[in-house]
Amino acid sequence: MHAIENVCIFGGTHGDEMSGIYLLKKWKGNPTIIKRSSFATKTLLANPEAVKLARRYCDCDLNRSFTDENLKSETVEETPYEARRAKEINSLLNSGSGPCDVLIDLHNTTANIKLCLIHNTVGDFVMHMMNYINSKLPQGVCNNICISGAKQSTFDLTSCGIGIEVGPQPQRVLRADIMDLQEKATVHSLDFLELFNTGSVFSETVVPYHVIKENVKFPRDAEGNICGVIHSRLQDNDWTPVKAADPVFTLFDGTVVLLRDVISSVIIEDDIFYPCFINEAAYYEKDTAFVITTRCQKAVAKLQKS
């Protein structure tokens, strides 16, 4: 693989996720934190109008607007703001001093996910990058999800790079510990790219990762209203293994709902799943109560710049 020349860091893809927004402000005042000698690092406030409103988006979700259909469509008067903005960003990433080689997209979640790295490939370069970041953080803090092949990808922007998702943090709130964790992950990402560019050799290894099996919907009554809450044993326990017989919802009438009752995939009693984005506030509009993943691993070859 060739040397990395241009890296872009996004903040504010969602206008109410504050860590990325304020990290961009911090780095503007102290650019040496993200500057490296072997490549250029740029930053971009992705959704400035939503940031002004402190809202997730103005018209539609920017993170779901980087689709071929939207990017190739004609812009008309009725085109939503985020659809227009996605086209602007796509043009920016492929112009100027050269195309963006790696995009780092900063996000927050209200779920107790700690640090989650989101990517859409299990290629050796990306998996070595995930492994490097993980190795620099305390054990159990970092997990990663590959969304390759996901239907209408939940994280479309990561088709250009990686997403760094950190939580729990309420919407429109800034927390020092969450902001610090996101900055550390970003710095480790840049350090990995610098090491790669300057000739470091990354030995063959095995990297664990998660794949999304299913988005689990909220229980609803005959009129379509939510009729239950996340079970107390599941709440805040992102990445804790669950099986078919484990409780996941408590209905308002006291009924306990098990995982086997709500997952549409065929499962057996001993199957182990790893839930994440549990009770994420932004996913209520998508009717997603939590995401079920399975754990995989990838043997990656030795990596060195060609």
KENUKE-528852 format. One line per field, with one value per residue (C-alpha): residue number from 0; residue in one letter; x, y, z. Coordinates in Angstrom, 2 decimals, decimal comma, padded with zeros to 5 digits. Layout:
// KENUKE-528852
n NUM/...
res a/...
px X/...
py Y/...
pz Z/...
END
This chain:
// KENUKE-528852
n 0/1/2/3/4/5/6/7/8/9/10/11/12/13/14/15/16/17/18/19/20/21/22/23/24/25/26/27/28/29/30/31/32/33/34/35/36/37/38/39/40/41/42/43/44/45/46/47/48/49/50/51/52/53/54/55/56/57/58/59/60/61/62/63/64/65/66/67/68/69/70/71/72/73/74/75/76/77/78/79/80/81/82/83/84/85/86/87/88/89/90/91/92/93/94/95/96/97/98/99/100/101/102/103/104/105/106/107/108/109/110/111/112/113/114/115/116/117/118/119/120/121/122/123/124/125/126/127/128/129/130/131/132/133/134/135/136/137/138/139/140/141/142/143/144/145/146/147/148/149/150/151/152/153/154/155/156/157/158/159/160/161/162/163/164/165/166/167/168/169/170/171/172/173/174/175/176/177/178/179/180/181/182/183/184/185/186/187/188/189/190/191/192/193/194/195/196/197/198/199/200/201/202/203/204/205/206/207/208/209/210/211/212/213/214/215/216/217/218/219/220/221/222/223/224/225/226/227/228/229/230/231/232/233/234/235/236/237/238/239/240/241/242/243/244/245/246/247/248/249/250/251/252/253/254/255/256/257/258/259/260/261/262/263/264/265/266/267/268/269/270/271/272/273/274/275/276/277/278/279/280/281/282/283/284/285/286/287/288/289/290/291/292/293/294/295/296/297/298/299/300/301/302/303/304/305
res m/h/a/i/e/n/v/c/i/f/g/g/t/h/g/d/e/m/s/g/i/y/l/l/k/k/w/k/g/n/p/t/i/i/k/r/s/s/f/a/t/k/t/l/l/a/n/p/e/a/v/k/l/a/r/r/y/c/d/c/d/l/n/r/s/f/t/d/e/n/l/k/s/e/t/v/e/e/t/p/y/e/a/r/r/a/k/e/i/n/s/l/l/n/s/g/s/g/p/c/d/v/l/i/d/l/h/n/t/t/a/n/i/k/l/c/l/i/h/n/t/v/g/d/f/v/m/h/m/m/n/y/i/n/s/k/l/p/q/g/v/c/n/n/i/c/i/s/g/a/k/q/s/t/f/d/l/t/s/c/g/i/g/i/e/v/g/p/q/p/q/r/v/l/r/a/d/i/m/d/l/q/e/k/a/t/v/h/s/l/d/f/l/e/l/f/n/t/g/s/v/f/s/e/t/v/v/p/y/h/v/i/k/e/n/v/k/f/p/r/d/a/e/g/n/i/c/g/v/i/h/s/r/l/q/d/n/d/w/t/p/v/k/a/a/d/p/v/f/t/l/f/d/g/t/v/v/l/l/r/d/v/i/s/s/v/i/i/e/d/d/i/f/y/p/c/f/i/n/e/a/a/y/y/e/k/d/t/a/f/v/i/t/t/r/c/q/k/a/v/a/k/l/q/k/s
px 000,00/001,20/001,99/-000,83/-000,75/-004,00/-006,11/-009,35/-010,97/-014,69/-016,55/-020,18/-021,57/-024,42/-024,92/-025,73/-022,70/-020,39/-017,01/-015,99/-017,24/-015,16/-012,12/-011,99/-012,03/-009,27/-007,06/-007,55/-005,90/-003,23/-002,76/000,42/-001,75/-002,93/-000,03/002,30/005,40/004,57/001,05/-001,30/-004,11/-007,21/-010,32/-013,87/-017,02/-019,28/-022,75/-022,38/-026,08/-027,07/-024,27/-025,73/-029,10/-027,55/-029,66/-028,74/-029,64/-031,65/-033,60/-032,22/-029,34/-026,05/-024,47/-027,01/-026,63/-023,33/-025,00/-024,32/-027,95/-027,75/-024,25/-025,15/-028,58/-029,35/-029,60/-032,94/-034,68/-036,31/-033,05/-032,62/-029,75/-027,83/-028,18/-026,61/-023,94/-022,99/-022,30/-020,20/-018,17/-017,71/-016,32/-014,03/-012,62/-011,65/-010,22/-007,60/-004,08/-005,19/-007,93/-008,48/-006,72/-008,18/-011,25/-011,73/-015,33/-016,01/-019,29/-020,95/-023,60/-025,82/-025,22/-022,59/-020,48/-017,14/-015,02/-016,29/-014,35/-016,58/-015,24/-016,58/-013,74/-011,65/-008,69/-005,29/-004,52/-007,70/-007,50/-003,92/-005,09/-007,89/-005,45/-002,95/-005,55/-006,87/-003,35/-002,85/-005,98/-006,92/-008,26/-012,01/-012,37/-012,28/-014,38/-014,77/-017,59/-017,28/-020,39/-019,39/-022,48/-024,92/-028,25/-028,54/-025,50/-026,16/-022,84/-022,50/-019,79/-017,32/-017,20/-014,40/-012,54/-013,30/-015,78/-014,71/-017,85/-017,58/-020,14/-022,09/-022,65/-026,05/-026,96/-025,93/-023,67/-019,86/-018,09/-014,36/-013,80/-015,61/-013,89/-010,52/-011,13/-012,10/-009,01/-006,77/-008,28/-007,79/-004,18/-003,47/-005,01/-002,70/000,29/-000,44/-000,55/002,73/004,39/003,14/004,41/007,84/008,46/007,33/006,52/003,32/003,58/000,94/-001,71/-005,33/-007,78/-011,22/-014,15/-017,95/-020,47/-024,05/-026,56/-029,76/-031,27/-033,81/-037,01/-038,92/-042,00/-045,18/-048,88/-051,67/-051,71/-047,98/-046,93/-043,84/-045,14/-041,95/-038,46/-034,98/-034,67/-032,55/-030,11/-029,43/-029,39/-025,84/-024,32/-023,14/-020,85/-021,89/-022,68/-026,36/-028,13/-031,60/-033,05/-031,77/-034,26/-034,07/-037,35/-039,81/-043,31/-045,36/-047,64/-044,64/-044,08/-040,43/-039,45/-036,50/-034,05/-035,50/-038,89/-037,69/-034,86/-035,98/-032,84/-032,84/-030,89/-030,17/-030,05/-026,25/-025,64/-023,78/-024,46/-022,97/-025,46/-024,41/-025,99/-028,40/-031,12/-029,32/-031,46/-031,05/-032,24/-035,74/-036,75/-035,35/-037,23/-033,97/-033,75/-030,33/-028,05/-027,11/-023,64/-021,61/-017,90/-015,46/-011,73/-009,48/-005,95/-004,05/-000,77/002,36/001,94/004,59/004,49/005,31
py 000,00/003,52/006,19/008,20/011,80/013,44/012,82/014,62/014,66/015,40/016,78/017,77/015,32/015,31/018,78/017,64/015,37/017,73/016,01/016,18/019,74/020,97/018,89/020,73/024,01/022,75/021,59/024,86/026,56/023,86/022,19/020,40/017,75/016,42/017,49/014,77/015,10/012,58/013,62/016,60/016,67/018,75/019,23/019,89/020,87/018,58/019,93/023,58/024,45/021,57/022,59/026,11/024,60/022,00/019,42/016,06/017,37/020,08/018,15/014,61/012,59/013,67/010,37/008,55/010,92/009,66/007,18/006,78/007,61/010,96/011,90/011,29/012,92/016,41/019,16/020,95/023,56/020,89/019,00/018,74/020,64/017,53/015,99/019,14/019,17/015,54/016,49/019,47/017,29/014,60/017,24/018,64/015,21/014,72/018,12/020,57/019,26/015,67/013,21/012,23/008,94/008,46/010,02/010,02/010,81/011,72/010,74/010,48/008,09/008,22/004,46/003,08/001,92/003,35/003,51/001,91/002,00/001,66/000,59/-001,05/-003,38/-006,09/-005,37/-005,77/-002,03/-001,11/-004,11/-003,26/000,29/-000,99/-003,28/-000,47/001,88/-000,89/-001,73/001,83/001,87/000,06/-003,45/-003,58/000,07/-000,39/-002,55/-002,34/-003,05/-003,84/-002,79/-004,24/-005,41/-003,84/-003,05/000,76/001,20/002,88/004,67/005,57/008,16/005,49/004,25/006,82/005,80/005,07/006,35/006,94/006,65/007,39/007,32/007,58/011,27/012,99/014,95/018,63/017,88/017,88/015,48/015,72/011,95/011,21/014,06/012,89/009,29/010,47/012,63/009,75/007,46/010,13/010,75/006,99/006,81/009,54/007,94/004,66/006,41/008,19/004,91/003,27/006,12/006,13/002,44/000,63/-003,04/-004,36/-008,09/-010,59/-010,96/-011,88/-009,00/-009,48/-007,47/-007,42/-007,62/-006,42/-009,25/-007,31/-004,04/-004,91/-002,87/-001,60/-003,54/-001,78/-002,11/-002,52/001,26/001,39/002,98/001,81/-000,44/-001,39/-000,34/-001,83/-004,44/-003,31/-006,21/-005,03/-001,27/000,19/-003,25/-002,70/-005,51/-007,84/-011,29/-012,26/-015,46/-016,32/-016,76/-013,45/-010,64/-007,57/-005,66/-005,13/-004,31/-001,74/-004,51/-006,23/-008,90/-009,74/-010,18/-012,41/-011,98/-015,00/-013,24/-010,18/-011,26/-012,33/-014,32/-018,04/-018,64/-021,51/-021,37/-021,33/-018,66/-015,71/-012,14/-008,80/-005,92/-002,33/001,11/000,09/002,73/005,21/008,35/009,13/005,66/006,08/007,70/004,65/002,25/000,66/-000,23/-001,84/-003,52/-007,19/-008,18/-011,35/-011,57/-012,61/-012,49/-011,86/-013,14/-010,24/-010,44/-008,44/-004,80/-002,48/000,45/-000,64
pz 000,00/-000,83/001,76/003,30/002,09/003,22/006,32/007,18/010,63/010,79/013,77/013,99/011,45/013,96/015,40/018,94/019,42/021,20/021,63/017,98/017,63/020,54/019,69/016,36/018,29/020,59/017,72/015,89/018,86/019,19/015,78/016,85/018,56/015,20/012,99/011,71/009,56/006,83/005,84/005,88/008,45/007,80/009,92/008,80/010,68/008,70/009,47/010,53/010,27/012,59/014,97/015,15/016,06/018,42/016,60/015,11/011,66/009,91/007,27/007,18/008,61/007,02/008,01/005,83/002,87/001,46/-000,87/-004,58/-005,25/-003,49/-004,61/-008,27/-008,15/-009,44/-006,83/-007,05/-004,94/-002,77/-002,07/001,74/003,33/004,41/000,95/-000,49/002,19/001,47/-002,13/-001,03/001,32/-001,31/-003,67/-000,98/-000,19/-003,82/-004,63/-003,42/-002,83/-003,35/-002,46/001,15/001,91/005,38/006,93/010,70/011,65/015,31/016,95/020,35/021,59/024,65/025,07/027,44/024,53/025,73/022,54/019,34/016,08/013,02/009,63/006,49/005,57/007,19/004,95/006,57/006,72/008,57/010,89/011,83/012,53/014,79/016,57/017,13/018,61/020,87/022,07/023,30/025,48/028,70/028,21/027,62/026,59/022,82/020,49/016,74/014,31/010,62/008,70/005,34/003,49/005,94/004,31/003,96/006,14/009,45/009,17/005,53/006,05/007,19/003,60/003,36/006,54/010,19/012,71/016,31/018,46/022,17/024,98/027,13/026,60/026,50/023,41/023,55/026,55/026,79/029,18/029,88/030,13/026,86/025,01/026,34/025,21/021,73/021,49/022,58/019,93/017,27/018,28/018,24/014,75/013,50/015,23/013,44/010,07/010,84/011,83/008,65/006,47/008,11/007,50/010,63/010,22/011,79/012,43/011,42/014,09/014,78/015,30/016,91/015,59/015,64/012,83/013,08/013,10/013,69/014,88/017,58/017,61/020,62/021,72/020,59/021,27/018,72/018,15/017,44/020,73/022,64/025,42/027,26/028,31/028,11/030,87/033,82/033,29/029,74/030,29/030,27/029,59/026,04/024,82/027,68/026,19/025,96/024,94/023,70/027,19/028,58/029,36/027,10/027,72/030,54/029,28/031,14/032,40/034,01/031,37/030,80/027,13/026,24/023,38/021,57/021,53/019,62/017,32/013,87/013,04/013,68/016,89/019,22/023,01/023,27/020,62/022,13/021,03/021,98/022,24/021,69/021,21/023,96/024,36/022,08/022,12/018,41/017,42/018,81/015,53/013,75/016,06/017,18/020,86/020,58/018,07/018,24/017,04/016,80/017,44/014,73/014,21/011,25/010,70/009,13/007,29/008,06/007,02/005,66/003,25/-000,28
END
